[in-house]
Amino acid sequence: MDLKSFSSTSVSTFEVDHVGRSYSTLISSFRHKVGVGFSPHFKCRRGLFLRTYSAPDNTYLTDKAGISSVGEDNLATETGLHINGTSGSIRSFYTRNLRVLDAFDDEYGGVVVDPDRLPSNPYTFAALLRLSLSHWKKMGKKGIWLKLPLEQSDLVPIAVKEGFQYHHAEPGYVMLTYWIPEGPSMLPANASHQVGVGGFVINDNNEVLVVQEKHCSPATLGLWKIPTGFILEAEEIYTGAVREVKEETGIETEFIEVIAFRHAHNVAFEKSDLFFICMLRPLSLKINVDDLEIAAAKWMPLVEFLEQPLIQEDSMFKKIVDIFIARLGKRYCGLSTHQVVSKFDGMVSSLYYNVIDNEDNCVGN
């Protein structure tokens, strides 16, 4: 995505006036809830800051939580407020160098807030967020993307209160969005699918590589099954299948084809599921079981594998086995992977399709 720098900028008096009432409420609420008064030099009382220091310009600095190491003028610049030096009241809005949140324009008319330059102080963040929204609305922006790191999770309720919605979360952050135009949001939804793989591995003795999982449902207890798992972020389907087989059994394999895939819905947390069954060629034979996930692993004769009651009773997996046997007999062609580059994004992608030679044979790896 082509990102254009959206640098912090001064905003007009109109924008400041537009959000003036909310800023007054913010500071009034700050005084009321925390129980803090402002001295003539904006020195906080009642222990909000442990120590204050007089600077050469007679402003006061603090080394504790809150508005850290900020003098009166700097605070006004950062929050957009001018504190009356004699009474502690809010006299006027400070327009000189008043900044919005650091952000970038995206190519769809939206804004991506820079997560590395967020204010650390929640009150400063709340003030700048309101001002930024007003500024972006005036500029005709559409979708706002706000990524909040885990260490700044205290900013999440502030953003939600301003109208941001959850989009998705990862271990290190939560992503929130805000749609400015009237009508339904046109921002893309969170990922709707999880992707799994299964490795169908058969050796020269017509034996299938199978495992018994340590953690399984009562219905599949004792079932010998093919190695399966989820692909990782930015991992190819074929490399994911090879990796899962290696992790669970210690067997090195080579990808040949995708012989089938299943699409199911509401599988986990209302997400859909894509499950790709891959035909793999073994490059080693010695099994080394993963004790964390797998109870046992072995090479099982194909006929014995097919005779398992759960395989016979499951119409879907029985069909998968039929397809696999047809592929072994060269009566079926799966999908092999081909690396291609698209002019739309200039990226290398894996395109899966089958290739048949002049003698109607599958051309795979």
C-alpha positions as CSV (number, residue, x, y, z in Angstrom):
1,M,0.0,0.0,0.0
2,D,1.4,3.4,-1.0
3,L,1.5,5.5,2.1
4,K,1.8,9.2,1.9
5,S,3.1,11.0,4.9
6,F,0.4,12.9,6.8
7,S,2.6,15.1,9.0
8,S,1.4,16.8,12.2
9,T,0.1,20.2,11.3
10,S,-1.5,23.3,12.8
11,V,-5.2,23.5,12.5
12,S,-7.6,26.3,12.1
13,T,-9.4,28.4,14.8
14,F,-12.6,26.9,13.5
15,E,-11.5,23.4,14.3
16,V,-10.3,24.4,17.7
17,D,-13.6,26.2,18.5
18,H,-15.5,23.1,17.2
19,V,-13.9,20.9,19.8
20,G,-13.6,23.5,22.5
21,R,-16.5,22.4,24.6
22,S,-15.2,18.8,24.7
23,Y,-11.8,19.9,25.9
24,S,-13.3,22.1,28.6
25,T,-15.2,19.1,29.8
26,L,-12.1,16.9,29.7
27,I,-10.1,19.2,32.0
28,S,-13.1,19.8,34.3
29,S,-13.5,16.0,34.6
30,F,-9.8,15.6,35.2
31,R,-10.0,18.1,38.1
32,H,-13.2,16.6,39.6
33,K,-12.2,12.9,39.3
34,V,-8.6,13.1,40.4
35,G,-9.1,15.9,42.9
36,V,-6.3,18.1,41.6
37,G,-6.1,21.9,41.7
38,F,-3.9,24.1,39.5
39,S,-1.4,26.5,41.2
40,P,-0.4,29.7,39.5
41,H,2.4,27.8,37.9
42,F,0.2,24.7,37.1
43,K,1.9,22.7,39.8
44,C,-0.4,19.7,40.6
45,R,-1.4,19.1,44.3
46,R,-2.5,16.1,46.4
47,G,0.3,13.8,45.4
48,L,-0.5,13.3,41.7
49,F,3.2,14.1,41.0
50,L,5.8,13.1,43.6
51,R,8.3,15.9,42.8
52,T,8.2,19.1,40.9
53,Y,11.2,21.2,39.8
54,S,11.4,24.9,39.1
55,A,12.9,25.5,35.6
56,P,14.7,28.6,34.6
57,D,11.6,30.1,32.9
58,N,9.6,29.6,36.2
59,T,7.6,26.7,34.7
60,Y,7.4,23.5,36.6
61,L,8.5,20.0,35.5
62,T,7.6,16.7,36.9
63,D,9.2,13.3,36.8
64,K,6.2,11.2,37.8
65,A,3.1,9.9,35.9
66,G,0.7,12.2,34.3
67,I,1.9,15.1,32.1
68,S,5.5,14.1,32.3
69,S,8.3,16.7,31.9
70,V,6.0,19.3,30.3
71,G,6.0,23.0,31.2
72,E,2.9,25.2,30.9
73,D,3.6,26.3,27.3
74,N,4.5,22.8,26.2
75,L,1.3,21.4,27.8
76,A,-0.7,24.0,25.9
77,T,1.0,23.0,22.7
78,E,0.5,19.3,23.2
79,T,-3.1,19.3,24.4
80,G,-4.4,22.4,22.7
81,L,-5.2,24.2,26.0
82,H,-4.0,27.5,27.4
83,I,-3.9,27.5,31.2
84,N,-4.4,30.8,32.9
85,G,-1.2,31.5,34.8
86,T,-2.8,33.4,37.7
87,S,-6.1,31.5,38.4
88,G,-5.5,28.0,36.9
89,S,-8.7,28.4,34.7
90,I,-8.9,27.6,31.1
91,R,-8.7,31.0,29.4
92,S,-8.6,30.2,25.7
93,F,-7.6,27.6,23.2
94,Y,-4.0,27.6,22.2
95,T,-3.7,27.5,18.4
96,R,0.0,28.0,18.0
97,N,1.6,24.7,16.9
98,L,-1.5,22.7,17.9
99,R,-1.0,19.3,16.4
100,V,-3.1,16.4,15.3
101,L,-2.0,12.8,15.7
102,D,0.9,11.7,13.5
103,A,-0.6,9.7,10.6
104,F,-0.3,8.7,7.0
105,D,-2.8,9.0,4.1
106,D,-3.7,5.6,2.6
107,E,-4.6,5.2,-1.1
108,Y,-8.3,4.9,-0.4
109,G,-8.8,8.3,1.1
110,G,-8.3,7.2,4.7
111,V,-5.8,7.7,7.5
112,V,-3.5,5.3,9.2
113,V,-2.4,6.6,12.6
114,D,1.3,6.1,13.4
115,P,1.4,3.6,16.3
116,D,5.0,4.5,17.1
117,R,4.3,8.1,17.8
118,L,1.2,8.0,20.0
119,P,1.1,10.2,23.1
120,S,1.9,8.2,26.3
121,N,-0.4,10.3,28.4
122,P,-4.1,9.3,28.2
123,Y,-5.4,12.8,28.6
124,T,-3.2,14.1,25.9
125,F,-4.3,11.3,23.6
126,A,-7.9,11.9,24.3
127,A,-7.5,15.6,23.5
128,L,-5.5,15.0,20.3
129,L,-7.8,12.2,19.1
130,R,-10.9,14.5,19.3
131,L,-9.0,17.3,17.5
132,S,-7.7,14.9,14.9
133,L,-11.2,13.5,14.1
134,S,-12.5,17.0,13.7
135,H,-9.6,17.8,11.4
136,W,-9.9,14.7,9.3
137,K,-13.7,15.2,8.9
138,K,-13.0,18.7,7.6
139,M,-10.5,17.3,5.2
140,G,-13.0,14.8,3.8
141,K,-11.2,11.7,5.0
142,K,-13.0,8.3,5.1
143,G,-11.7,5.4,7.2
144,I,-9.4,5.9,10.2
145,W,-7.1,3.0,11.3
146,L,-5.8,3.1,14.8
147,K,-3.4,0.5,16.0
148,L,-2.8,0.5,19.7
149,P,0.1,-1.5,21.1
150,L,-0.4,-3.8,24.1
151,E,1.7,-1.5,26.3
152,Q,-0.8,1.3,25.6
153,S,-4.0,-0.7,26.1
154,D,-5.2,2.0,28.5
155,L,-5.9,4.1,25.4
156,V,-8.5,1.6,24.0
157,P,-11.5,2.8,26.1
158,I,-10.7,6.4,25.2
159,A,-10.9,5.5,21.5
160,V,-14.0,3.4,21.9
161,K,-15.7,6.3,23.7
162,E,-15.0,8.5,20.7
163,G,-16.7,6.0,18.3
164,F,-13.9,3.7,17.3
165,Q,-14.8,0.0,16.8
166,Y,-12.8,-3.2,17.2
167,H,-11.4,-4.6,14.0
168,H,-9.0,-7.3,15.0
169,A,-6.4,-8.1,17.6
170,E,-3.0,-9.9,17.6
171,P,-0.8,-10.8,20.6
172,G,0.9,-7.4,20.5
173,Y,-1.8,-5.0,19.5
174,V,-5.5,-4.2,18.9
175,M,-6.7,-2.5,15.7
176,L,-9.6,-0.1,15.8
177,T,-11.4,1.7,13.0
178,Y,-13.6,4.7,12.5
179,W,-15.7,5.4,9.5
180,I,-16.3,9.1,8.9
181,P,-18.9,9.3,6.0
182,E,-22.5,8.7,6.6
183,G,-23.8,5.2,5.8
184,P,-22.3,1.8,6.3
185,S,-18.6,1.4,6.7
186,M,-16.7,0.4,3.5
187,L,-13.6,-0.7,5.4
188,P,-12.6,-4.3,4.7
189,A,-13.7,-6.7,7.5
190,N,-11.4,-8.8,9.6
191,A,-10.1,-12.1,8.2
192,S,-13.1,-14.5,7.9
193,H,-11.2,-17.8,7.6
194,Q,-8.7,-20.0,9.3
195,V,-6.6,-22.3,7.0
196,G,-5.6,-25.8,7.8
197,V,-3.6,-28.5,6.0
198,G,-3.3,-32.2,6.1
199,G,-0.4,-34.3,4.8
200,F,-1.2,-37.6,3.0
201,V,2.1,-39.4,2.9
202,I,2.5,-42.9,1.5
203,N,5.8,-44.9,1.1
204,D,6.9,-47.5,-1.4
205,N,5.4,-50.3,0.7
206,N,1.9,-48.8,0.3
207,E,1.9,-47.6,3.9
208,V,0.3,-44.4,5.1
209,L,2.0,-42.1,7.7
210,V,-0.6,-41.8,10.5
211,V,-0.7,-40.3,14.0
212,Q,-2.9,-40.4,17.1
213,E,-3.3,-37.0,18.8
214,K,-2.9,-36.5,22.5
215,H,-5.7,-33.8,22.6
216,C,-8.7,-34.9,20.7
217,S,-12.5,-35.2,21.1
218,P,-14.0,-38.4,22.6
219,A,-15.5,-39.1,19.1
220,T,-12.0,-39.5,17.5
221,L,-10.3,-41.2,20.5
222,G,-8.0,-44.0,19.1
223,L,-8.3,-42.9,15.5
224,W,-5.2,-43.2,13.3
225,K,-5.3,-40.1,11.1
226,I,-3.1,-38.2,8.8
227,P,-0.9,-35.3,10.3
228,T,-2.8,-32.0,10.2
229,G,-2.4,-28.5,11.5
230,F,-2.8,-24.8,10.7
231,I,-0.6,-22.8,8.4
232,L,1.3,-19.9,9.9
233,E,1.0,-16.2,9.0
234,A,2.7,-15.6,5.5
235,E,3.2,-19.3,5.1
236,E,2.4,-21.1,1.8
237,I,-0.1,-24.0,1.8
238,Y,2.5,-26.5,0.5
239,T,5.2,-25.5,2.9
240,G,2.7,-25.6,5.8
241,A,1.8,-29.2,5.0
242,V,5.5,-30.2,4.8
243,R,6.2,-28.4,8.1
244,E,3.3,-30.0,10.0
245,V,4.3,-33.5,9.0
246,K,7.9,-32.8,10.0
247,E,6.9,-31.3,13.4
248,E,4.5,-34.2,14.3
249,T,6.4,-37.2,13.0
250,G,10.0,-36.1,12.1
251,I,9.4,-37.3,8.5
252,E,10.9,-35.2,5.8
253,T,8.6,-34.9,2.8
254,E,8.2,-33.2,-0.6
255,F,5.0,-31.6,-1.8
256,I,3.4,-33.1,-4.9
257,E,-0.2,-31.7,-5.1
258,V,-3.3,-30.5,-3.4
259,I,-5.7,-33.3,-4.0
260,A,-8.8,-31.7,-2.4
261,F,-9.9,-29.1,-0.1
262,R,-12.8,-28.6,2.3
263,H,-14.7,-25.4,3.0
264,A,-16.8,-25.3,6.3
265,H,-18.4,-22.5,8.3
266,N,-18.8,-21.6,12.0
267,V,-15.9,-23.9,12.9
268,A,-14.1,-21.8,15.6
269,F,-15.3,-18.4,17.0
270,E,-17.8,-18.1,14.1
271,K,-14.9,-18.2,11.6
272,S,-15.0,-20.3,8.4
273,D,-12.4,-23.0,7.7
274,L,-10.4,-24.0,4.6
275,F,-8.7,-27.3,4.9
276,F,-6.3,-28.4,2.2
277,I,-5.4,-32.1,1.8
278,C,-1.9,-32.4,0.3
279,M,-0.2,-35.4,-1.3
280,L,3.4,-35.6,-0.1
281,R,6.3,-37.8,-1.1
282,P,8.4,-39.1,1.9
283,L,12.1,-38.3,1.8
284,S,12.9,-40.2,5.1
285,L,11.3,-43.1,6.9
286,K,12.4,-42.9,10.6
287,I,9.6,-41.6,12.8
288,N,10.4,-39.1,15.7
289,V,7.2,-38.3,17.5
290,D,6.4,-34.8,18.8
291,D,5.6,-35.6,22.5
292,L,3.7,-32.3,23.0
293,E,0.9,-33.0,20.5
294,I,1.2,-36.6,19.3
295,A,0.5,-39.7,21.4
296,A,1.9,-42.1,18.7
297,A,2.8,-42.2,15.0
298,K,3.5,-45.1,12.6
299,W,3.4,-46.4,9.0
300,M,0.1,-48.1,8.6
301,P,-0.9,-50.4,5.6
302,L,-3.3,-48.5,3.4
303,V,-5.9,-51.3,3.6
304,E,-5.8,-51.3,7.4
305,F,-6.1,-47.5,7.4
306,L,-9.2,-47.7,5.2
307,E,-10.8,-50.3,7.4
308,Q,-11.0,-48.1,10.5
309,P,-14.7,-47.7,11.5
310,L,-14.4,-43.9,11.7
311,I,-13.0,-43.7,8.2
312,Q,-15.7,-46.0,6.9
313,E,-18.5,-44.0,8.6
314,D,-17.3,-40.5,7.5
315,S,-18.5,-39.9,4.0
316,M,-16.2,-36.9,3.5
317,F,-13.0,-38.5,4.5
318,K,-13.9,-41.7,2.7
319,K,-14.2,-39.6,-0.5
320,I,-10.8,-38.0,0.2
321,V,-9.3,-41.5,0.4
322,D,-11.0,-42.5,-2.8
323,I,-9.5,-39.4,-4.5
324,F,-6.1,-40.2,-3.1
325,I,-6.2,-43.8,-4.4
326,A,-7.4,-42.5,-7.8
327,R,-4.4,-40.2,-7.8
328,L,-2.0,-43.1,-7.1
329,G,-3.6,-44.9,-10.0
330,K,-3.1,-41.8,-12.2
331,R,-6.9,-41.6,-12.7
332,Y,-7.0,-38.2,-11.1
333,C,-4.9,-35.0,-11.2
334,G,-4.6,-32.7,-8.2
335,L,-3.4,-29.1,-8.1
336,S,0.3,-28.4,-8.2
337,T,1.8,-25.0,-7.3
338,H,3.2,-22.5,-9.8
339,Q,4.9,-19.3,-8.9
340,V,3.5,-16.3,-10.9
341,V,3.8,-12.5,-10.7
342,S,0.7,-10.4,-11.2
343,K,0.8,-6.9,-12.6
344,F,-1.9,-5.8,-10.2
345,D,0.4,-5.9,-7.2
346,G,3.8,-6.9,-8.6
347,M,4.1,-9.7,-6.0
348,V,5.1,-13.3,-6.4
349,S,2.1,-15.6,-5.7
350,S,1.4,-19.3,-5.7
351,L,-1.2,-20.3,-8.3
352,Y,-2.5,-23.9,-7.9
353,Y,-3.7,-25.7,-11.0
354,N,-3.2,-29.1,-12.7
355,V,-1.1,-29.8,-15.8
356,I,-1.6,-32.9,-18.0
357,D,0.9,-34.0,-20.6
358,N,0.2,-35.4,-24.1
359,E,-0.4,-38.9,-22.6
360,D,-2.9,-37.7,-20.1
361,N,-0.5,-38.0,-17.2
362,C,-0.5,-35.5,-14.4
363,V,2.6,-33.3,-14.4
364,G,3.4,-32.6,-10.7
365,N,6.5,-32.4,-8.7
